[in-house]
Amino acid sequence: LYNEYIGNAESPAQVRDGLLNALGDTFFVFSSIEVARYHRDAGNPVYFYEFQHRPSSANGVLPDFVKADHGAEIAFVFGKPFLAGDV
């Protein structure tokens, strides 16, 4: 696992990114793939995506290395009311 995520890191930022990828895979990707396989095996179509667009609302709030947090796509899917707190 070390070689997969951190093995060739040449800077602390690359180590950080490797650890974040490892944690993201552990907490989100692995379980999502497992659920997708269950749906596939039941004969249902499965669509899998990874949202990576950094919302402009993150500027000045999140560090630059954070692209999109869990749930960041909600504002893009449902629109501005979720960004403005009008719900």
HUPE-V38446 format. One record per residue. N is the residue number from 1. RES is the residue in one small letter. SS is DSSP state (alpha for helix, beta for strand, coil for the rest). PHI is phi in radians with two decimals (NA if undefined). NEAR is the number of other C-alpha atoms within 10 Angstrom. Layout:
n: (N & N)
res: (RES & RES)
ss: (SS & SS)
phi: (PHI & PHI)
near: (NEAR & NEAR)
This chain:
n: (1 & 2 & 3 & 4 & 5 & 6 & 7 & 8 & 9 & 10 & 11 & 12 & 13 & 14 & 15 & 16 & 17 & 18 & 19 & 20 & 21 & 22 & 23 & 24 & 25 & 26 & 27 & 28 & 29 & 30 & 31 & 32 & 33 & 34 & 35 & 36 & 37 & 38 & 39 & 40 & 41 & 42 & 43 & 44 & 45 & 46 & 47 & 48 & 49 & 50 & 51 & 52 & 53 & 54 & 55 & 56 & 57 & 58 & 59 & 60 & 61 & 62 & 63 & 64 & 65 & 66 & 67 & 68 & 69 & 70 & 71 & 72 & 73 & 74 & 75 & 76 & 77 & 78 & 79 & 80 & 81 & 82 & 83 & 84 & 85 & 86 & 87)
res: (l & y & n & e & y & i & g & n & a & e & s & p & a & q & v & r & d & g & l & l & n & a & l & g & d & t & f & f & v & f & s & s & i & e & v & a & r & y & h & r & d & a & g & n & p & v & y & f & y & e & f & q & h & r & p & s & s & a & n & g & v & l & p & d & f & v & k & a & d & h & g & a & e & i & a & f & v & f & g & k & p & f & l & a & g & d & v)
ss: (coil & alpha & alpha & alpha & alpha & coil & coil & coil & coil & coil & coil & alpha & alpha & alpha & alpha & alpha & alpha & alpha & alpha & alpha & alpha & alpha & alpha & alpha & alpha & alpha & alpha & alpha & alpha & alpha & alpha & alpha & alpha & alpha & alpha & alpha & alpha & alpha & alpha & alpha & alpha & coil & coil & coil & coil & coil & coil & coil & coil & coil & coil & coil & coil & coil & coil & alpha & alpha & alpha & coil & coil & coil & coil & coil & coil & coil & coil & coil & coil & coil & coil & coil & coil & coil & alpha & alpha & alpha & alpha & alpha & coil & coil & alpha & alpha & alpha & alpha & coil & coil & coil)
phi: (NA & -1.00 & -1.10 & -1.18 & -1.78 & -2.24 & -0.78 & -1.82 & -1.11 & -2.02 & -2.64 & -1.02 & -1.14 & -1.22 & -1.11 & -1.00 & -1.09 & -1.12 & -1.13 & -1.11 & -1.12 & -1.10 & -1.16 & -1.08 & -1.09 & -1.13 & -1.56 & -2.14 & -1.21 & -1.03 & -1.21 & -1.15 & -1.13 & -1.08 & -1.14 & -1.05 & -1.16 & -1.05 & -1.13 & -1.05 & -1.14 & -1.46 & 1.59 & -1.69 & -1.23 & -2.23 & -2.16 & -2.24 & -2.43 & -2.24 & -1.51 & -2.21 & -1.38 & -1.42 & -1.20 & -1.11 & -1.18 & -1.44 & -1.09 & 1.40 & -1.90 & -1.90 & -1.06 & -1.06 & -1.30 & -1.47 & -1.58 & -2.48 & -1.44 & -1.00 & 1.58 & -1.12 & -1.32 & -0.98 & -1.11 & -1.35 & -1.38 & -1.79 & 1.80 & -1.02 & -0.92 & -1.31 & -1.35 & -1.51 & 1.31 & -1.50 & -1.64)
near: (7 & 10 & 9 & 9 & 18 & 17 & 12 & 12 & 14 & 9 & 9 & 9 & 11 & 15 & 16 & 15 & 17 & 20 & 15 & 14 & 15 & 17 & 13 & 13 & 14 & 12 & 11 & 11 & 15 & 12 & 12 & 14 & 13 & 11 & 13 & 17 & 14 & 13 & 13 & 13 & 11 & 9 & 9 & 11 & 9 & 12 & 7 & 7 & 5 & 8 & 12 & 12 & 13 & 17 & 14 & 8 & 9 & 15 & 11 & 8 & 8 & 13 & 9 & 10 & 10 & 14 & 14 & 16 & 14 & 9 & 9 & 17 & 17 & 12 & 14 & 13 & 9 & 10 & 11 & 12 & 10 & 13 & 14 & 9 & 7 & 7 & 6)
